[in-house]
Amino acid sequence: MISKALAESVLACAMSGGADFVEIYGEITRNNSVSMLNGKIDRATDNLVSGVGIRAFLGTRTVFASTSDISPEGLMQCARAVAAATGDLREREAIRLTERMFPNIHPAVRIPSGVEATERAELLRTACFAAKEYDEKIVQATGSILGVDHTILVANTEGLYTTDRHIRTRLAVSAVASNGSENQSGSCSPGAGMGLEFFDTVSPAHIGREAARQAMVNLRADYCPAGSMTVAIENGFGGVIFHEACGHSLEATSVAIGASQMAGKLGQQIANPKVTAIDDGTIPSAWGSVNIDDEGTPTQRNVLIENGILKGYLIDRLGSRRMGMPMTGSGRRQGYTYEATSRMTNTFIANSPDKNEDIIASIENGLYCRQMGGGSVNPLTGAFNFSVTEGYLIRNGKIAEPVRGASLIGTGSEILQNIDMVGQNLERAQGMCGSASGSVPTDVGQPLIRVSTITVGGR
């Protein structure tokens, strides 16, 4: 992508403005996707993104520029712009880089871009056909299969010169069920940091049937009643509650400037003692895992909350400077046009001793959230609102009839204290997380949990 000798020259040029640290981030990403609507290929894309971002630090001040021109002159022009914006130009100091390779925790076997589009289309066709055939009331099945081949280069004035490659595969299916007077939808979209061998671990037909099953459940569901109640939230994507309502509040991007509900609370009891929350970027082949973050720091297992006690934050390089705390391998960005900021990787609530059957049995009247959807959150206050895409009432300790239109409303600090039972069936699910440094792949997860009281929106 960029030779070591050229990187040394570019770094020296960018440093000539008086910066105390400069980094180069280079990217070559190939994205390919196939989309299908009712059994027919709707769209196929294959695109390549390449470019370089250069960032200079002067204390906690940063200057950033990016370019798609990765010729020597294009890179030097970008570096000169960074130097000029940093301060007064001075004589360049020589930079010496040492190449370093990090262990690969997510090897891929069948790179999506190297597999014929017809084979990828057949995997998608199998999933959509399974959804359409699930029930005669399924009137539409759409889907897409995505492959990402993402190679990065990081070089900096501390002497680091390294490259890394991430492969990701994901299949998403959406189904619509109709009874003639109304429509309801369901979806399923698993993925992994793997090539097409991912489908040796999960069947495309299962993905399609799961989307259709959820649509059929919602078609026969009545509207959820509103009010304050006890709620059980299932594993997998149920972890989006912690990710959004609490996880973003633990990122240095907001903590370092005091714009977080969790700022200044290290060592304090912020959650029920049954809650242990972890962000782990080292899980082999997980959707959110990377060997190194986008600042060249190896990822690690970060315990954020242990038995209810706040133990740590997610810290990137700028956050480290602002907070005086070590980096945690959490600097991530969508691509070369973004500066890295502190972000989550695979974030989850760990298993606890409570038995899942006891959690449901303990609820006299409440709501069981089998699948969660998207929502919104304010990191400063922790206030959130999330939709429930598949829910059921609980009556007398048993899961009863399905309901739709439910939402969960509260604050992160409140829900952490109100999680009073945590089960044993930890599972993770995949998503894309948007923040200041763009959209990055993240896993969310948890076992079945019980929230003693929360506001449920409905009718």
C-alpha positions in Angstrom: 0.0 0.0 0.0 2.7 2.5 1.1 6.3 1.5 1.4 8.1 1.9 4.7 10.5 4.4 3.1 7.7 6.6 1.7 5.8 6.4 5.1 9.0 7.7 6.8 9.1 10.7 4.5 5.4 11.4 4.8 5.6 11.3 8.6 8.6 13.5 8.7 6.9 16.1 6.5 3.8 16.1 8.6 5.9 16.5 11.8 7.5 19.6 10.4 4.7 21.7 11.6 5.7 21.1 15.3 3.4 18.2 16.1 4.6 15.8 18.9 3.0 12.8 17.2 1.8 11.9 13.7 0.1 8.8 12.4 -0.7 7.5 8.9 -3.8 5.3 8.4 -4.1 3.7 5.0 -7.1 1.6 3.7 -7.9 -0.6 0.8 -11.4 -2.1 1.2 -13.4 -4.2 -1.2 -17.1 -4.5 -0.6 -19.3 -6.9 -2.6 -23.0 -7.6 -2.1 -25.9 -9.3 -3.8 -29.5 -8.4 -3.1 -32.6 -10.4 -3.9 -36.3 -9.6 -4.0 -38.9 -12.4 -4.3 -36.5 -14.9 -5.8 -34.9 -12.5 -8.3 -31.5 -10.8 -8.1 -32.3 -7.1 -7.5 -28.8 -5.7 -7.4 -25.2 -6.8 -7.3 -22.3 -4.4 -6.4 -18.6 -4.7 -6.1 -16.6 -1.6 -5.1 -13.2 -0.6 -4.0 -12.3 2.1 -1.6 -8.7 3.2 -1.0 -7.0 6.2 0.5 -4.9 7.6 3.4 -5.7 9.7 6.5 -2.9 11.6 8.3 -3.4 12.9 11.8 -1.1 15.1 13.9 -1.2 15.6 17.6 0.0 18.6 19.6 -0.9 17.8 23.1 -4.7 17.2 22.9 -5.1 19.2 19.8 -5.4 17.2 16.5 -5.1 18.1 12.9 -6.4 15.7 10.3 -6.4 15.4 6.5 -7.2 12.6 4.1 -6.6 11.9 0.4 -7.6 9.3 -2.2 -4.4 10.1 -4.1 -1.9 7.6 -2.7 0.9 8.5 -5.1 4.1 9.8 -3.4 3.2 13.4 -4.4 -0.4 13.1 -3.3 0.7 11.8 0.1 3.3 14.5 0.5 0.8 17.2 -0.4 -1.5 15.8 2.3 1.3 15.8 4.8 2.3 19.4 4.0 -1.3 20.4 4.6 -1.3 18.8 8.0 2.0 20.4 8.9 0.8 23.8 7.8 -2.3 23.5 9.9 -0.4 22.4 13.0 1.9 25.3 13.3 5.1 27.0 12.1 7.1 24.9 9.6 10.5 23.8 10.8 13.3 21.5 9.7 12.1 17.9 9.4 13.4 15.3 11.7 14.2 11.8 10.4 11.7 9.1 11.2 12.7 5.4 11.5 10.0 2.8 11.2 10.2 -0.9 12.3 7.8 -3.3 10.7 5.7 -5.3 13.1 3.2 -8.2 12.5 0.5 -9.1 15.0 -1.1 -12.5 15.4 -4.2 -13.1 13.3 -7.1 -14.2 15.5 -9.7 -14.4 12.7 -8.3 -16.3 9.7 -10.6 -16.5 6.7 -10.7 -19.5 4.3 -13.0 -18.5 1.5 -12.7 -14.8 0.8 -16.1 -13.5 -0.5 -14.6 -11.5 -3.4 -12.8 -14.7 -4.6 -16.0 -16.7 -4.8 -18.2 -16.6 -7.9 -21.2 -14.3 -7.6 -23.4 -17.2 -8.7 -22.4 -19.2 -5.6 -23.1 -16.2 -3.3 -26.4 -15.7 -5.1 -27.4 -19.3 -4.5 -26.8 -19.0 -0.8 -29.0 -15.9 -0.7 -31.7 -17.7 -2.9 -31.8 -20.6 -0.4 -32.4 -18.2 2.5 -35.1 -16.2 0.7 -36.8 -19.3 -0.6 -37.0 -20.8 2.9 -38.6 -17.6 4.2 -41.2 -17.5 1.4 -42.1 -21.2 1.8 -42.4 -20.9 5.6 -46.1 -20.0 5.4 -48.6 -19.1 2.7 -49.1 -15.7 4.4 -45.5 -14.7 3.7 -46.0 -12.4 0.7 -42.5 -11.0 0.4 -38.9 -12.1 1.1 -35.9 -9.9 0.5 -32.3 -10.4 1.4 -28.7 -9.5 0.9 -25.3 -11.2 1.3 -22.4 -9.0 2.1 -18.6 -9.6 1.9 -16.0 -7.2 3.1 -12.2 -7.5 2.5 -10.6 -4.7 4.6 -6.9 -4.1 4.7 -5.3 -1.3 6.7 -1.8 0.1 7.2 -0.8 2.1 10.3 2.5 3.9 10.7 3.4 6.5 13.3 6.2 8.5 14.7 6.7 6.1 17.6 8.2 3.8 15.0 5.3 1.5 14.3 4.7 0.2 10.7 2.1 -2.5 10.4 -0.7 -3.9 8.3 -3.7 -5.9 9.0 -6.6 -7.6 7.1 -10.2 -8.2 8.2 -12.7 -10.4 6.3 -16.4 -10.2 7.2 -19.5 -12.0 5.8 -23.1 -11.4 6.6 -26.5 -12.6 5.3 -29.7 -10.6 6.0 -33.2 -11.6 5.3 -36.4 -9.7 5.8 -39.9 -11.3 5.5 -43.3 -9.7 5.3 -46.5 -11.6 6.4 -50.0 -10.4 5.4 -53.5 -11.5 6.4 -55.1 -9.4 3.6 -55.7 -6.4 5.8 -52.4 -5.6 7.4 -48.7 -6.5 7.0 -46.1 -7.4 9.6 -42.3 -8.0 9.2 -39.5 -10.0 10.6 -35.8 -10.2 10.0 -32.6 -12.1 10.7 -29.1 -11.0 9.9 -26.2 -13.0 11.4 -22.5 -12.3 10.4 -19.0 -13.1 11.4 -15.3 -12.2 10.9 -15.0 -15.1 8.5 -15.3 -15.9 4.8 -18.0 -18.0 3.2 -17.1 -20.8 5.5 -19.4 -18.9 7.9 -22.3 -20.9 6.3 -20.8 -24.1 7.6 -21.8 -22.8 11.0 -25.3 -21.4 10.2 -27.6 -22.5 7.5 -29.0 -19.9 5.0 -32.3 -21.7 5.2 -32.4 -21.3 9.0 -31.8 -17.5 8.6 -34.8 -17.3 6.1 -37.1 -19.3 8.3 -36.3 -17.3 11.4 -37.2 -14.0 9.6 -40.5 -15.6 8.4 -41.3 -17.0 11.9 -40.9 -13.5 13.5 -43.1 -12.0 10.8 -45.8 -14.6 11.5 -45.6 -14.0 15.3 -46.1 -10.3 14.8 -49.0 -10.8 12.4 -51.1 -12.6 15.1 -50.0 -10.3 17.9 -52.2 -7.6 19.6 -50.7 -4.3 20.7 -48.7 -4.2 23.9 -50.1 -2.4 26.9 -48.2 0.5 28.3 -46.9 1.1 31.8 -44.2 0.3 34.3 -43.6 -3.4 34.5 -41.0 -6.2 35.0 -39.3 -7.2 31.8 -37.2 -10.2 30.7 -34.9 -9.4 27.8 -33.6 -12.4 25.9 -30.0 -13.1 24.9 -28.2 -12.1 21.6 -29.4 -8.8 20.2 -31.1 -8.0 23.6 -27.6 -6.8 24.4 -28.2 -3.7 22.3 -29.7 -2.2 25.4 -26.4 -2.3 27.3 -24.5 -1.3 24.1 -26.5 1.8 23.5 -27.7 2.9 26.9 -24.4 2.2 28.8 -21.6 1.2 26.4 -21.4 4.6 24.6 -21.2 6.3 28.0 -18.1 4.3 28.8 -16.2 5.5 25.7 -13.4 8.0 26.2 -14.9 10.2 23.5 -17.6 11.3 25.9 -16.0 10.4 29.3 -12.8 12.5 28.7 -14.8 15.7 28.2 -17.3 15.1 31.0 -20.1 14.5 28.6 -21.0 11.0 30.0 -23.2 9.8 32.8 -20.2 7.5 33.8 -17.5 10.2 34.0 -15.6 10.2 37.3 -17.3 7.0 38.6 -14.4 4.5 38.5 -14.5 2.1 41.5 -18.1 3.0 42.3 -21.1 0.7 42.4 -23.0 1.6 39.3 -25.0 -1.6 38.6 -26.5 -4.5 40.4 -23.8 -6.9 41.7 -25.0 -9.5 39.3 -23.9 -7.4 36.3 -20.5 -8.0 34.8 -20.0 -6.3 31.4 -17.0 -6.9 29.1 -15.8 -5.5 25.8 -13.6 -8.1 24.1 -12.0 -7.5 20.7 -10.0 -10.7 20.9 -12.8 -13.3 20.4 -11.7 -15.4 17.4 -13.7 -14.7 14.2 -16.3 -12.6 16.0 -18.1 -9.9 13.9 -16.6 -7.0 16.0 -13.1 -8.5 16.5 -9.9 -7.1 15.1 -6.3 -8.0 15.5 -5.3 -4.3 16.1 -7.4 -1.3 16.3 -7.3 1.5 13.8 -4.5 3.2 15.7 -2.3 0.1 15.6 -2.9 -1.0 19.2 -3.6 -4.7 19.8 -7.2 -5.3 21.0 -7.8 -6.7 24.4 -10.4 -8.0 26.8 -11.6 -5.0 28.7 -13.7 -5.6 31.9 -15.9 -2.5 32.1 -18.1 -3.5 35.0 -17.3 -6.3 37.5 -20.0 -7.4 39.9 -21.6 -4.0 39.6 -18.4 -2.0 40.1 -17.2 0.3 37.3 -13.7 -1.0 36.5 -12.7 0.8 33.2 -13.4 2.8 30.1 -12.7 2.3 26.4 -9.8 4.5 25.5 -8.3 5.6 22.2 -5.1 7.6 21.8 -6.7 11.1 22.1 -8.7 9.9 25.1 -5.5 8.5 26.7 -3.9 11.9 26.4 -6.9 13.7 27.9 -7.5 11.2 30.7 -3.9 10.2 31.5 -4.9 6.5 31.2 -3.5 3.8 28.9 -5.1 2.9 25.6 -7.3 -0.1 25.5 -7.2 -1.1 21.8 -10.5 0.8 21.2 -9.6 3.3 18.5 -11.8 2.6 15.6 -13.0 4.3 12.4 -15.1 3.5 9.4 -12.4 4.4 6.9 -9.6 6.7 6.0 -11.7 9.8 5.9 -12.5 9.6 9.6 -10.3 10.2 12.7 -10.3 7.2 15.1 -12.3 7.5 18.3 -13.0 5.2 21.2 -15.5 2.5 20.1 -16.8 -0.9 21.2 -15.9 -4.2 19.6 -17.8 -7.2 21.1 -19.6 -5.9 24.1 -21.7 -8.2 26.4 -23.1 -8.9 29.8 -21.5 -12.1 31.2 -23.4 -15.1 32.5 -24.5 -15.2 36.1 -25.8 -18.1 38.3 -29.5 -17.4 37.8 -31.4 -20.2 35.9 -33.3 -19.0 32.9 -36.5 -20.8 33.9 -36.4 -19.1 37.3 -36.2 -15.7 35.6 -39.5 -16.2 33.7 -41.2 -18.0 36.6 -40.3 -15.0 38.9 -42.5 -12.6 36.8 -46.2 -12.6 37.8 -47.1 -10.0 35.1 -44.7 -8.5 32.7 -43.1 -8.5 29.2 -40.8 -11.0 27.6 -38.6 -9.4 24.9 -37.4 -12.1 22.6 -36.0 -9.8 20.0 -34.9 -6.1 20.3 -34.7 -3.5 17.5 -33.0 -0.2 17.1 -33.5 2.9 19.2 -31.8 6.1 20.4 -29.7 7.2 23.4 -28.2 10.4 24.9 -24.7 9.5 26.2 -24.7 12.4 28.6 -27.9 11.5 30.4 -28.2 7.8 29.4 -31.8 8.3 28.4 -32.9 5.7 25.8 -35.8 4.4 23.8 -35.7 1.0 22.1 -38.2 -0.9 20.1 -39.2 -4.5 20.8 -39.5 -6.4 17.5 -40.8 -9.6 19.0 -42.4 -9.6 22.4 -44.8 -11.6 24.6 -46.8 -10.9 27.8 -45.8 -12.9 30.9 -48.7 -14.1 33.0 -48.3 -16.1 36.2 -44.7 -16.9 35.5 -45.3 -18.2 32.0 -44.8 -16.8 28.5 -48.2 -16.0 27.1 -49.6 -14.3 23.9 -47.4 -12.3 21.6 -47.7 -8.5 21.5 -46.4 -5.8 19.1 -45.6 -2.1 19.2 -43.7 -2.3 22.5 -40.8 0.0 23.4 -38.5 0.2 26.4 -37.9 3.7 27.9 -35.4 4.6 30.6 -31.9 5.6 31.5 -28.7 3.6 31.4 -27.9 4.2 35.1 -31.4 3.2 36.1 -31.5 0.0 34.0 -28.1 -1.1 35.4 -29.4 -1.0 38.9 -32.6 -2.7 38.0 -31.1 -5.7 36.3 -31.7 -8.0 39.3 -31.4 -11.5 37.6 -28.9 -12.6 35.0 -29.2 -16.0 33.3 -26.7 -18.5 31.8 -27.4 -18.6 28.0 -24.9 -15.9 26.8 -25.2 -15.3 23.1 -24.0 -12.5 20.8 -25.6 -10.9 17.7 -24.3 -8.6 15.0 -24.9 -5.0 14.2 -23.3 -1.8 12.8 -22.6 1.0 15.3 -22.7 4.6 14.2 -20.8 7.3 16.1 -18.3 10.2 15.5 -15.9 8.0 13.6 -18.5 6.5 11.3 -20.1 3.0 11.1 -18.1 0.0 12.5 -19.1 -3.6 13.0 -19.9 -4.6 16.6 -21.2 -7.5 18.5 -23.8 -7.1 21.3 -24.7 -9.8 23.7 -26.0 -11.1 27.0 -27.8 -14.0 28.6 -31.5 -13.7 29.5 -31.8 -10.9 32.0 -34.6 -9.6 34.3 -35.2 -5.8 34.7 -37.2 -5.4 37.9 -39.0 -2.3 36.6 -38.9 -0.3 33.4 -41.3 1.9 31.5 -42.9 0.0 28.6 -44.3 2.1 25.7 -47.4 0.7 24.0 -51.1 1.2 23.8 
